[in-house]
């Protein structure tokens, strides 16, 4: 899945913020994944902030929807999409220990393995991040 396909997947998975996604793409003149996806996940007026959801571990349906999307970025995304996931999304999620630990409860063992053995050791911005516990 390339960036264009990932953007389309977001709009289908989150119709509540599809218009905002399109407006941001139009504003930037292209799909700036490192800007748009964090904006939609954490700062949207149309959907809840994933960090707040994970911090309180409430609205689990929303958490699952978001985590399913992030899992798709990992499993189906090309190198550019995975880079957005690691550099711009995991970096933000890992800033708060409670958010980070709760995030690990909603993702697959394979995704956790990728984070612990590939993302954390190979991304300079994640050097300080504790590995997620395996389920």
JOSULGI-V374744 format. One record per residue. N is the residue number from 1. BURIAL is b if it has 9 or more other ideal C-beta (glycine too) atoms within 8 Angstrom, else e. Layout:
n->N burial->BURIAL
n->N burial->BURIAL
This chain:
n->1 burial->b
n->2 burial->e
n->3 burial->b
n->4 burial->e
n->5 burial->e
n->6 burial->b
n->7 burial->b
n->8 burial->e
n->9 burial->b
n->10 burial->b
n->11 burial->b
n->12 burial->e
n->13 burial->e
n->14 burial->b
n->15 burial->e
n->16 burial->e
n->17 burial->b
n->18 burial->b
n->19 burial->e
n->20 burial->b
n->21 burial->b
n->22 burial->b
n->23 burial->e
n->24 burial->b
n->25 burial->b
n->26 burial->e
n->27 burial->e
n->28 burial->b
n->29 burial->e
n->30 burial->e
n->31 burial->b
n->32 burial->e
n->33 burial->b
n->34 burial->b
n->35 burial->b
n->36 burial->b
n->37 burial->b
n->38 burial->b
n->39 burial->b
n->40 burial->b
n->41 burial->b
n->42 burial->b
n->43 burial->e
n->44 burial->b
n->45 burial->e
n->46 burial->e
n->47 burial->e
n->48 burial->e
n->49 burial->b
n->50 burial->b
n->51 burial->b
n->52 burial->e
n->53 burial->b
n->54 burial->b
n->55 burial->b
n->56 burial->e
n->57 burial->e
n->58 burial->e
n->59 burial->e
n->60 burial->e
n->61 burial->e
n->62 burial->b
n->63 burial->b
n->64 burial->b
n->65 burial->b
n->66 burial->b
n->67 burial->b
n->68 burial->b
n->69 burial->b
n->70 burial->b
n->71 burial->b
n->72 burial->b
n->73 burial->b
n->74 burial->b
n->75 burial->e
n->76 burial->e
n->77 burial->b
n->78 burial->e
n->79 burial->e
n->80 burial->b
n->81 burial->b
n->82 burial->b
n->83 burial->e
n->84 burial->b
n->85 burial->b
n->86 burial->b
n->87 burial->b
n->88 burial->b
n->89 burial->b
n->90 burial->b
n->91 burial->b
n->92 burial->b
n->93 burial->b
n->94 burial->b
n->95 burial->e
n->96 burial->b
n->97 burial->e
n->98 burial->e
n->99 burial->b
n->100 burial->b
n->101 burial->b
n->102 burial->b
n->103 burial->b
n->104 burial->b
n->105 burial->e
n->106 burial->e
n->107 burial->b
n->108 burial->e
n->109 burial->e
n->110 burial->e
n->111 burial->b
n->112 burial->b
n->113 burial->b
n->114 burial->b
n->115 burial->b
n->116 burial->b
n->117 burial->e
n->118 burial->e
n->119 burial->b
n->120 burial->b
n->121 burial->e
n->122 burial->e
n->123 burial->b
n->124 burial->e
n->125 burial->e
n->126 burial->b
n->127 burial->e
n->128 burial->e
n->129 burial->b
n->130 burial->e
n->131 burial->e
n->132 burial->b
n->133 burial->e
n->134 burial->e
n->135 burial->e
